Amino acid sequence: MKTYQLTRLVKSSLALAILAACGNAHAVMPANEYACQVLTAGGNYALALIQANTQDEAIATAKSRRVFVADGIWSDAVEVVQCIDRPDGRFSDSAFQTVYEKTPL
């Protein structure tokens, strides 16, 4: 009987220790937000919103993304035209800047 109670106590203690360890764990998010203008495989320009620590990291991430082009259509990004700091940066392409400003974020 004592072995059973000891086993239950050990299992309960182990479960509590695991929960405590998991409760203190949290993901560290990248420090900055970027908006990137990318050229897609289909020849369209699209917006990629990226969280990254540096602009170079944002560019590398944007190159490897599938981006939303139109209703239900996704395409691979093949080239990054420009990445700007969010929320204060501005795209050099004024037409794309207008698209960015009208995009609900």
Backbone atoms as SQL, in Angstrom:
CREATE TABLE atoms (id INTEGER PRIMARY KEY, chain TEXT, resi INTEGER, resn TEXT, atom TEXT, x REAL, y REAL, z REAL);
INSERT INTO atoms VALUES
  (1, 'A', 1, 'MET', 'N', 0.818, -1.190, 0.000),
  (2, 'A', 1, 'MET', 'CA', 0.000, 0.000, 0.000),
  (3, 'A', 1, 'MET', 'C', 0.869, 1.263, 0.000),
  (4, 'A', 2, 'LYS', 'N', 1.947, 1.262, 0.804),
  (5, 'A', 2, 'LYS', 'CA', 2.813, 2.431, 0.881),
  (6, 'A', 2, 'LYS', 'C', 3.518, 2.680, -0.454),
  (7, 'A', 3, 'THR', 'N', 3.866, 1.624, -1.171),
  (8, 'A', 3, 'THR', 'CA', 4.507, 1.773, -2.473),
  (9, 'A', 3, 'THR', 'C', 3.573, 2.483, -3.445),
  (10, 'A', 4, 'TYR', 'N', 2.297, 2.124, -3.421),
  (11, 'A', 4, 'TYR', 'CA', 1.297, 2.748, -4.290),
  (12, 'A', 4, 'TYR', 'C', 1.186, 4.241, -3.980),
  (13, 'A', 5, 'GLN', 'N', 1.128, 4.589, -2.704),
  (14, 'A', 5, 'GLN', 'CA', 1.004, 5.987, -2.303),
  (15, 'A', 5, 'GLN', 'C', 2.254, 6.775, -2.674),
  (16, 'A', 6, 'LEU', 'N', 3.409, 6.161, -2.509),
  (17, 'A', 6, 'LEU', 'CA', 4.657, 6.816, -2.866),
  (18, 'A', 6, 'LEU', 'C', 4.724, 7.048, -4.375),
  (19, 'A', 7, 'THR', 'N', 4.297, 6.059, -5.148),
  (20, 'A', 7, 'THR', 'CA', 4.281, 6.190, -6.605),
  (21, 'A', 7, 'THR', 'C', 3.359, 7.331, -7.029),
  (22, 'A', 8, 'ARG', 'N', 2.176, 7.408, -6.421),
  (23, 'A', 8, 'ARG', 'CA', 1.236, 8.495, -6.732),
  (24, 'A', 8, 'ARG', 'C', 1.829, 9.850, -6.380),
  (25, 'A', 9, 'LEU', 'N', 2.497, 9.925, -5.244),
  (26, 'A', 9, 'LEU', 'CA', 3.102, 11.179, -4.810),
  (27, 'A', 9, 'LEU', 'C', 4.193, 11.616, -5.783),
  (28, 'A', 10, 'VAL', 'N', 5.031, 10.677, -6.204),
  (29, 'A', 10, 'VAL', 'CA', 6.110, 10.989, -7.145),
  (30, 'A', 10, 'VAL', 'C', 5.528, 11.449, -8.477),
  (31, 'A', 11, 'LYS', 'N', 4.508, 10.752, -8.985),
  (32, 'A', 11, 'LYS', 'CA', 3.886, 11.138, -10.256),
  (33, 'A', 11, 'LYS', 'C', 3.252, 12.520, -10.155),
  (34, 'A', 12, 'SER', 'N', 2.574, 12.797, -9.063),
  (35, 'A', 12, 'SER', 'CA', 1.943, 14.107, -8.875),
  (36, 'A', 12, 'SER', 'C', 2.991, 15.211, -8.805),
  (37, 'A', 13, 'SER', 'N', 4.072, 14.945, -8.077),
  (38, 'A', 13, 'SER', 'CA', 5.142, 15.936, -7.953),
  (39, 'A', 13, 'SER', 'C', 5.798, 16.201, -9.299),
  (40, 'A', 14, 'LEU', 'N', 6.010, 15.150, -10.075),
  (41, 'A', 14, 'LEU', 'CA', 6.607, 15.287, -11.399),
  (42, 'A', 14, 'LEU', 'C', 5.700, 16.109, -12.308),
  (43, 'A', 15, 'ALA', 'N', 4.404, 15.829, -12.267),
  (44, 'A', 15, 'ALA', 'CA', 3.451, 16.582, -13.087),
  (45, 'A', 15, 'ALA', 'C', 3.461, 18.062, -12.715),
  (46, 'A', 16, 'LEU', 'N', 3.504, 18.366, -11.439),
  (47, 'A', 16, 'LEU', 'CA', 3.545, 19.763, -10.999),
  (48, 'A', 16, 'LEU', 'C', 4.842, 20.445, -11.429),
  (49, 'A', 17, 'ALA', 'N', 5.945, 19.731, -11.363),
  (50, 'A', 17, 'ALA', 'CA', 7.228, 20.297, -11.781),
  (51, 'A', 17, 'ALA', 'C', 7.219, 20.618, -13.272),
  (52, 'A', 18, 'ILE', 'N', 6.640, 19.733, -14.072),
  (53, 'A', 18, 'ILE', 'CA', 6.553, 19.965, -15.521),
  (54, 'A', 18, 'ILE', 'C', 5.670, 21.169, -15.807),
  (55, 'A', 19, 'LEU', 'N', 4.525, 21.254, -15.143),
  (56, 'A', 19, 'LEU', 'CA', 3.633, 22.398, -15.340),
  (57, 'A', 19, 'LEU', 'C', 4.301, 23.704, -14.944),
  (58, 'A', 20, 'ALA', 'N', 5.037, 23.692, -13.859),
  (59, 'A', 20, 'ALA', 'CA', 5.720, 24.907, -13.413),
  (60, 'A', 20, 'ALA', 'C', 6.769, 25.339, -14.429),
  (61, 'A', 21, 'ALA', 'N', 7.502, 24.389, -14.970),
  (62, 'A', 21, 'ALA', 'CA', 8.529, 24.710, -15.964),
  (63, 'A', 21, 'ALA', 'C', 7.898, 25.261, -17.232),
  (64, 'A', 22, 'CYS', 'N', 6.805, 24.663, -17.673),
  (65, 'A', 22, 'CYS', 'CA', 6.128, 25.124, -18.889),
  (66, 'A', 22, 'CYS', 'C', 5.476, 26.481, -18.676),
  (67, 'A', 23, 'GLY', 'N', 4.989, 26.721, -17.493),
  (68, 'A', 23, 'GLY', 'CA', 4.333, 27.990, -17.201),
  (69, 'A', 23, 'GLY', 'C', 5.275, 29.167, -17.276),
  (70, 'A', 24, 'ASN', 'N', 6.552, 28.942, -17.030),
  (71, 'A', 24, 'ASN', 'CA', 7.528, 30.021, -17.070),
  (72, 'A', 24, 'ASN', 'C', 8.159, 30.191, -18.445),
  (73, 'A', 25, 'ALA', 'N', 7.903, 29.286, -19.365),
  (74, 'A', 25, 'ALA', 'CA', 8.487, 29.362, -20.701),
  (75, 'A', 25, 'ALA', 'C', 7.674, 30.322, -21.566),
  (76, 'A', 26, 'HIS', 'N', 8.355, 31.111, -22.371),
  (77, 'A', 26, 'HIS', 'CA', 7.672, 31.985, -23.315),
  (78, 'A', 26, 'HIS', 'C', 8.597, 32.247, -24.497),
  (79, 'A', 27, 'ALA', 'N', 7.977, 32.471, -25.641),
  (80, 'A', 27, 'ALA', 'CA', 8.746, 32.726, -26.850),
  (81, 'A', 27, 'ALA', 'C', 9.198, 34.184, -26.872),
  (82, 'A', 28, 'VAL', 'N', 10.388, 34.407, -27.341),
  (83, 'A', 28, 'VAL', 'CA', 10.897, 35.761, -27.489),
  (84, 'A', 28, 'VAL', 'C', 10.646, 36.188, -28.932),
  (85, 'A', 29, 'MET', 'N', 9.851, 37.230, -29.083),
  (86, 'A', 29, 'MET', 'CA', 9.525, 37.718, -30.417),
  (87, 'A', 29, 'MET', 'C', 10.639, 38.644, -30.903),
  (88, 'A', 30, 'PRO', 'N', 10.865, 38.689, -32.220),
  (89, 'A', 30, 'PRO', 'CA', 11.847, 39.630, -32.758),
  (90, 'A', 30, 'PRO', 'C', 11.494, 41.069, -32.375),
  (91, 'A', 31, 'ALA', 'N', 12.498, 41.898, -32.304),
  (92, 'A', 31, 'ALA', 'CA', 12.337, 43.250, -31.768),
  (93, 'A', 31, 'ALA', 'C', 11.619, 44.226, -32.698),
  (94, 'A', 32, 'ASN', 'N', 11.682, 44.016, -34.001),
  (95, 'A', 32, 'ASN', 'CA', 11.185, 45.018, -34.950),
  (96, 'A', 32, 'ASN', 'C', 10.153, 44.443, -35.909),
  (97, 'A', 33, 'GLU', 'N', 9.379, 45.355, -36.508),
  (98, 'A', 33, 'GLU', 'CA', 8.400, 44.981, -37.529),
  (99, 'A', 33, 'GLU', 'C', 8.757, 45.700, -38.821),
  (100, 'A', 34, 'TYR', 'N', 8.640, 44.964, -39.928),
  (101, 'A', 34, 'TYR', 'CA', 8.951, 45.516, -41.240),
  (102, 'A', 34, 'TYR', 'C', 7.813, 45.220, -42.204),
  (103, 'A', 35, 'ALA', 'N', 7.654, 46.109, -43.177),
  (104, 'A', 35, 'ALA', 'CA', 6.744, 45.884, -44.295),
  (105, 'A', 35, 'ALA', 'C', 7.625, 45.802, -45.533),
  (106, 'A', 36, 'CYS', 'N', 7.454, 44.729, -46.310),
  (107, 'A', 36, 'CYS', 'CA', 8.316, 44.526, -47.472),
  (108, 'A', 36, 'CYS', 'C', 7.495, 44.448, -48.752),
  (109, 'A', 37, 'GLN', 'N', 7.966, 45.153, -49.772),
  (110, 'A', 37, 'GLN', 'CA', 7.387, 45.040, -51.107),
  (111, 'A', 37, 'GLN', 'C', 8.154, 43.931, -51.810),
  (112, 'A', 38, 'VAL', 'N', 7.421, 42.899, -52.258),
  (113, 'A', 38, 'VAL', 'CA', 8.062, 41.771, -52.931),
  (114, 'A', 38, 'VAL', 'C', 7.469, 41.593, -54.319),
  (115, 'A', 39, 'LEU', 'N', 8.279, 41.058, -55.213),
  (116, 'A', 39, 'LEU', 'CA', 7.827, 40.664, -56.542),
  (117, 'A', 39, 'LEU', 'C', 7.559, 39.173, -56.483),
  (118, 'A', 40, 'THR', 'N', 6.397, 38.748, -56.977),
  (119, 'A', 40, 'THR', 'CA', 6.019, 37.337, -56.898),
  (120, 'A', 40, 'THR', 'C', 6.386, 36.590, -58.172),
  (121, 'A', 41, 'ALA', 'N', 6.318, 35.274, -58.095),
  (122, 'A', 41, 'ALA', 'CA', 6.597, 34.417, -59.251),
  (123, 'A', 41, 'ALA', 'C', 5.646, 34.728, -60.404),
  (124, 'A', 42, 'GLY', 'N', 4.452, 35.204, -60.089),
  (125, 'A', 42, 'GLY', 'CA', 3.473, 35.552, -61.120),
  (126, 'A', 42, 'GLY', 'C', 3.661, 36.944, -61.695),
  (127, 'A', 43, 'GLY', 'N', 4.671, 37.675, -61.231),
  (128, 'A', 43, 'GLY', 'CA', 4.953, 39.003, -61.755),
  (129, 'A', 43, 'GLY', 'C', 4.190, 40.123, -61.073),
  (130, 'A', 44, 'ASN', 'N', 3.527, 39.839, -59.968),
  (131, 'A', 44, 'ASN', 'CA', 2.780, 40.857, -59.224),
  (132, 'A', 44, 'ASN', 'C', 3.606, 41.356, -58.045),
  (133, 'A', 45, 'TYR', 'N', 3.304, 42.570, -57.614),
  (134, 'A', 45, 'TYR', 'CA', 3.897, 43.084, -56.389),
  (135, 'A', 45, 'TYR', 'C', 2.959, 42.771, -55.239),
  (136, 'A', 46, 'ALA', 'N', 3.529, 42.429, -54.094),
  (137, 'A', 46, 'ALA', 'CA', 2.722, 42.082, -52.926),
  (138, 'A', 46, 'ALA', 'C', 3.408, 42.612, -51.673),
  (139, 'A', 47, 'LEU', 'N', 2.627, 42.667, -50.601),
  (140, 'A', 47, 'LEU', 'CA', 3.105, 43.151, -49.314),
  (141, 'A', 47, 'LEU', 'C', 3.368, 41.966, -48.393),
  (142, 'A', 48, 'ALA', 'N', 4.539, 41.948, -47.775),
  (143, 'A', 48, 'ALA', 'CA', 4.870, 40.929, -46.774),
  (144, 'A', 48, 'ALA', 'C', 5.171, 41.653, -45.466),
  (145, 'A', 49, 'LEU', 'N', 4.450, 41.302, -44.412),
  (146, 'A', 49, 'LEU', 'CA', 4.689, 41.883, -43.085),
  (147, 'A', 49, 'LEU', 'C', 5.562, 40.915, -42.298),
  (148, 'A', 50, 'ILE', 'N', 6.698, 41.396, -41.817),
  (149, 'A', 50, 'ILE', 'CA', 7.723, 40.541, -41.225),
  (150, 'A', 50, 'ILE', 'C', 8.123, 41.069, -39.850),
  (151, 'A', 51, 'GLN', 'N', 8.259, 40.171, -38.878),
  (152, 'A', 51, 'GLN', 'CA', 8.881, 40.507, -37.597),
  (153, 'A', 51, 'GLN', 'C', 10.300, 39.961, -37.641),
  (154, 'A', 52, 'ALA', 'N', 11.277, 40.830, -37.379),
  (155, 'A', 52, 'ALA', 'CA', 12.679, 40.424, -37.442),
  (156, 'A', 52, 'ALA', 'C', 13.504, 41.338, -36.542),
  (157, 'A', 53, 'ASN', 'N', 14.701, 40.899, -36.230),
  (158, 'A', 53, 'ASN', 'CA', 15.594, 41.712, -35.403),
  (159, 'A', 53, 'ASN', 'C', 16.308, 42.788, -36.213),
  (160, 'A', 54, 'THR', 'N', 16.574, 42.504, -37.498),
  (161, 'A', 54, 'THR', 'CA', 17.267, 43.462, -38.355),
  (162, 'A', 54, 'THR', 'C', 16.586, 43.518, -39.718),
  (163, 'A', 55, 'GLN', 'N', 16.892, 44.570, -40.466),
  (164, 'A', 55, 'GLN', 'CA', 16.318, 44.691, -41.807),
  (165, 'A', 55, 'GLN', 'C', 16.857, 43.583, -42.721),
  (166, 'A', 56, 'ASP', 'N', 18.127, 43.230, -42.588),
  (167, 'A', 56, 'ASP', 'CA', 18.686, 42.139, -43.397),
  (168, 'A', 56, 'ASP', 'C', 17.954, 40.828, -43.130),
  (169, 'A', 57, 'GLU', 'N', 17.621, 40.583, -41.871),
  (170, 'A', 57, 'GLU', 'CA', 16.865, 39.381, -41.512),
  (171, 'A', 57, 'GLU', 'C', 15.457, 39.438, -42.119),
  (172, 'A', 58, 'ALA', 'N', 14.860, 40.621, -42.129),
  (173, 'A', 58, 'ALA', 'CA', 13.526, 40.789, -42.726),
  (174, 'A', 58, 'ALA', 'C', 13.564, 40.503, -44.222),
  (175, 'A', 59, 'ILE', 'N', 14.591, 40.979, -44.897),
  (176, 'A', 59, 'ILE', 'CA', 14.732, 40.744, -46.339),
  (177, 'A', 59, 'ILE', 'C', 14.890, 39.256, -46.616),
  (178, 'A', 60, 'ALA', 'N', 15.738, 38.585, -45.851),
  (179, 'A', 60, 'ALA', 'CA', 15.937, 37.140, -46.036),
  (180, 'A', 60, 'ALA', 'C', 14.642, 36.371, -45.790),
  (181, 'A', 61, 'THR', 'N', 13.884, 36.772, -44.778),
  (182, 'A', 61, 'THR', 'CA', 12.621, 36.105, -44.469),
  (183, 'A', 61, 'THR', 'C', 11.600, 36.357, -45.567),
  (184, 'A', 62, 'ALA', 'N', 11.517, 37.593, -46.047),
  (185, 'A', 62, 'ALA', 'CA', 10.548, 37.937, -47.092),
  (186, 'A', 62, 'ALA', 'C', 10.808, 37.150, -48.375),
  (187, 'A', 63, 'LYS', 'N', 12.073, 36.886, -48.691),
  (188, 'A', 63, 'LYS', 'CA', 12.414, 36.128, -49.905),
  (189, 'A', 63, 'LYS', 'C', 11.894, 34.699, -49.861),
  (190, 'A', 64, 'SER', 'N', 11.704, 34.177, -48.672),
  (191, 'A', 64, 'SER', 'CA', 11.312, 32.770, -48.542),
  (192, 'A', 64, 'SER', 'C', 9.820, 32.603, -48.266),
  (193, 'A', 65, 'ARG', 'N', 9.028, 33.632, -48.451),
  (194, 'A', 65, 'ARG', 'CA', 7.608, 33.593, -48.105),
  (195, 'A', 65, 'ARG', 'C', 6.701, 33.355, -49.295),
  (196, 'A', 66, 'ARG', 'N', 5.550, 32.771, -48.972),
  (197, 'A', 66, 'ARG', 'CA', 4.416, 32.775, -49.902),
  (198, 'A', 66, 'ARG', 'C', 3.577, 33.958, -49.471),
  (199, 'A', 67, 'VAL', 'N', 3.158, 34.765, -50.427),
  (200, 'A', 67, 'VAL', 'CA', 2.410, 35.974, -50.102),
  (201, 'A', 67, 'VAL', 'C', 1.044, 35.947, -50.760),
  (202, 'A', 68, 'PHE', 'N', 0.105, 36.630, -50.118),
  (203, 'A', 68, 'PHE', 'CA', -1.262, 36.732, -50.606),
  (204, 'A', 68, 'PHE', 'C', -1.291, 37.773, -51.718),
  (205, 'A', 69, 'VAL', 'N', -1.784, 37.372, -52.898),
  (206, 'A', 69, 'VAL', 'CA', -1.804, 38.270, -54.052),
  (207, 'A', 69, 'VAL', 'C', -3.206, 38.826, -54.301),
  (208, 'A', 70, 'ALA', 'N', -4.203, 37.953, -54.287),
  (209, 'A', 70, 'ALA', 'CA', -5.591, 38.360, -54.542),
  (210, 'A', 70, 'ALA', 'C', -6.505, 37.345, -53.875),
  (211, 'A', 71, 'ASP', 'N', -7.802, 37.507, -54.056),
  (212, 'A', 71, 'ASP', 'CA', -8.782, 36.624, -53.424),
  (213, 'A', 71, 'ASP', 'C', -8.408, 35.153, -53.572),
  (214, 'A', 72, 'GLY', 'N', -7.919, 34.574, -52.498),
  (215, 'A', 72, 'GLY', 'CA', -7.601, 33.154, -52.477),
  (216, 'A', 72, 'GLY', 'C', -6.364, 32.754, -53.256),
  (217, 'A', 73, 'ILE', 'N', -5.596, 33.712, -53.737),
  (218, 'A', 73, 'ILE', 'CA', -4.416, 33.394, -54.552),
  (219, 'A', 73, 'ILE', 'C', -3.147, 33.734, -53.772),
  (220, 'A', 74, 'TRP', 'N', -2.273, 32.752, -53.674),
  (221, 'A', 74, 'TRP', 'CA', -0.979, 32.916, -53.008),
  (222, 'A', 74, 'TRP', 'C', 0.122, 32.680, -54.032),
  (223, 'A', 75, 'SER', 'N', 1.263, 33.317, -53.854),
  (224, 'A', 75, 'SER', 'CA', 2.381, 33.148, -54.779),
  (225, 'A', 75, 'SER', 'C', 3.692, 33.237, -54.003),
  (226, 'A', 76, 'ASP', 'N', 4.730, 32.637, -54.550),
  (227, 'A', 76, 'ASP', 'CA', 6.053, 32.713, -53.929),
  (228, 'A', 76, 'ASP', 'C', 6.689, 34.070, -54.210),
  (229, 'A', 77, 'ALA', 'N', 7.315, 34.641, -53.206),
  (230, 'A', 77, 'ALA', 'CA', 8.100, 35.861, -53.401),
  (231, 'A', 77, 'ALA', 'C', 9.418, 35.459, -54.051),
  (232, 'A', 78, 'VAL', 'N', 9.791, 36.148, -55.125),
  (233, 'A', 78, 'VAL', 'CA', 11.042, 35.813, -55.812),
  (234, 'A', 78, 'VAL', 'C', 12.095, 36.913, -55.668),
  (235, 'A', 79, 'GLU', 'N', 11.635, 38.116, -55.316),
  (236, 'A', 79, 'GLU', 'CA', 12.567, 39.232, -55.154),
  (237, 'A', 79, 'GLU', 'C', 11.988, 40.213, -54.136),
  (238, 'A', 80, 'VAL', 'N', 12.846, 40.743, -53.297),
  (239, 'A', 80, 'VAL', 'CA', 12.423, 41.783, -52.361),
  (240, 'A', 80, 'VAL', 'C', 12.818, 43.123, -52.967),
  (241, 'A', 81, 'VAL', 'N', 11.822, 43.971, -53.186),
  (242, 'A', 81, 'VAL', 'CA', 12.069, 45.290, -53.764),
  (243, 'A', 81, 'VAL', 'C', 12.557, 46.246, -52.685),
  (244, 'A', 82, 'GLN', 'N', 11.847, 46.271, -51.544),
  (245, 'A', 82, 'GLN', 'CA', 12.204, 47.184, -50.460),
  (246, 'A', 82, 'GLN', 'C', 11.537, 46.730, -49.170),
  (247, 'A', 83, 'CYS', 'N', 12.234, 46.882, -48.055),
  (248, 'A', 83, 'CYS', 'CA', 11.651, 46.665, -46.727),
  (249, 'A', 83, 'CYS', 'C', 11.769, 47.969, -45.951),
  (250, 'A', 84, 'ILE', 'N', 10.678, 48.343, -45.277),
  (251, 'A', 84, 'ILE', 'CA', 10.672, 49.565, -44.482),
  (252, 'A', 84, 'ILE', 'C', 10.337, 49.231, -43.033),
  (253, 'A', 85, 'ASP', 'N', 10.766, 50.098, -42.126),
  (254, 'A', 85, 'ASP', 'CA', 10.398, 49.959, -40.715),
  (255, 'A', 85, 'ASP', 'C', 8.921, 50.281, -40.565),
  (256, 'A', 86, 'ARG', 'N', 8.240, 49.461, -39.766),
  (257, 'A', 86, 'ARG', 'CA', 6.855, 49.771, -39.435),
  (258, 'A', 86, 'ARG', 'C', 6.846, 50.462, -38.086),
  (259, 'A', 87, 'PRO', 'N', 6.028, 51.426, -37.864),
  (260, 'A', 87, 'PRO', 'CA', 4.989, 51.941, -38.755),
  (261, 'A', 87, 'PRO', 'C', 5.394, 53.212, -39.492),
  (262, 'A', 88, 'ASP', 'N', 6.624, 53.703, -39.291),
  (263, 'A', 88, 'ASP', 'CA', 6.972, 55.039, -39.785),
  (264, 'A', 88, 'ASP', 'C', 7.638, 55.096, -41.153),
  (265, 'A', 89, 'GLY', 'N', 8.144, 53.973, -41.660),
  (266, 'A', 89, 'GLY', 'CA', 8.844, 53.993, -42.936),
  (267, 'A', 89, 'GLY', 'C', 7.908, 54.249, -44.106),
  (268, 'A', 90, 'ARG', 'N', 8.500, 54.662, -45.234),
  (269, 'A', 90, 'ARG', 'CA', 7.713, 54.912, -46.449),
  (270, 'A', 90, 'ARG', 'C', 8.383, 54.211, -47.625),
  (271, 'A', 91, 'PHE', 'N', 7.559, 53.625, -48.490),
  (272, 'A', 91, 'PHE', 'CA', 8.064, 52.991, -49.704),
  (273, 'A', 91, 'PHE', 'C', 8.435, 54.063, -50.721),
  (274, 'A', 92, 'SER', 'N', 9.507, 53.834, -51.471),
  (275, 'A', 92, 'SER', 'CA', 9.915, 54.789, -52.504),
  (276, 'A', 92, 'SER', 'C', 8.938, 54.778, -53.680),
  (277, 'A', 93, 'ASP', 'N', 8.252, 53.670, -53.907),
  (278, 'A', 93, 'ASP', 'CA', 7.218, 53.555, -54.942),
  (279, 'A', 93, 'ASP', 'C', 5.918, 54.127, -54.367),
  (280, 'A', 94, 'SER', 'N', 5.525, 55.312, -54.832),
  (281, 'A', 94, 'SER', 'CA', 4.362, 55.997, -54.248),
  (282, 'A', 94, 'SER', 'C', 3.065, 55.218, -54.451),
  (283, 'A', 95, 'ALA', 'N', 2.938, 54.511, -55.574),
  (284, 'A', 95, 'ALA', 'CA', 1.727, 53.710, -55.808),
  (285, 'A', 95, 'ALA', 'C', 1.652, 52.565, -54.801),
  (286, 'A', 96, 'PHE', 'N', 2.792, 51.928, -54.519),
  (287, 'A', 96, 'PHE', 'CA', 2.796, 50.837, -53.545),
  (288, 'A', 96, 'PHE', 'C', 2.596, 51.387, -52.134),
  (289, 'A', 97, 'GLN', 'N', 3.102, 52.583, -51.863),
  (290, 'A', 97, 'GLN', 'CA', 2.883, 53.220, -50.563),
  (291, 'A', 97, 'GLN', 'C', 1.391, 53.414, -50.323),
  (292, 'A', 98, 'THR', 'N', 0.659, 53.800, -51.367),
  (293, 'A', 98, 'THR', 'CA', -0.795, 53.972, -51.255),
  (294, 'A', 98, 'THR', 'C', -1.469, 52.644, -50.942),
  (295, 'A', 99, 'VAL', 'N', -1.043, 51.580, -51.616),
  (296, 'A', 99, 'VAL', 'CA', -1.591, 50.239, -51.343),
  (297, 'A', 99, 'VAL', 'C', -1.326, 49.868, -49.889),
  (298, 'A', 100, 'TYR', 'N', -0.107, 50.102, -49.423),
  (299, 'A', 100, 'TYR', 'CA', 0.279, 49.802, -48.038),
  (300, 'A', 100, 'TYR', 'C', -0.592, 50.569, -47.046),
  (301, 'A', 101, 'GLU', 'N', -0.804, 51.850, -47.308),
  (302, 'A', 101, 'GLU', 'CA', -1.605, 52.677, -46.403),
  (303, 'A', 101, 'GLU', 'C', -3.063, 52.231, -46.350),
  (304, 'A', 102, 'LYS', 'N', -3.568, 51.674, -47.447),
  (305, 'A', 102, 'LYS', 'CA', -4.967, 51.234, -47.497),
  (306, 'A', 102, 'LYS', 'C', -5.156, 49.807, -46.984),
  (307, 'A', 103, 'THR', 'N', -4.055, 49.107, -46.732),
  (308, 'A', 103, 'THR', 'CA', -4.143, 47.727, -46.248),
  (309, 'A', 103, 'THR', 'C', -4.505, 47.734, -44.769),
  (310, 'A', 104, 'PRO', 'N', -5.608, 47.061, -44.401),
  (311, 'A', 104, 'PRO', 'CA', -5.955, 46.996, -42.975),
  (312, 'A', 104, 'PRO', 'C', -4.956, 46.117, -42.226),
  (313, 'A', 105, 'LEU', 'N', -4.320, 46.682, -41.225),
  (314, 'A', 105, 'LEU', 'CA', -3.297, 45.939, -40.473),
  (315, 'A', 105, 'LEU', 'C', -3.743, 45.705, -39.055);
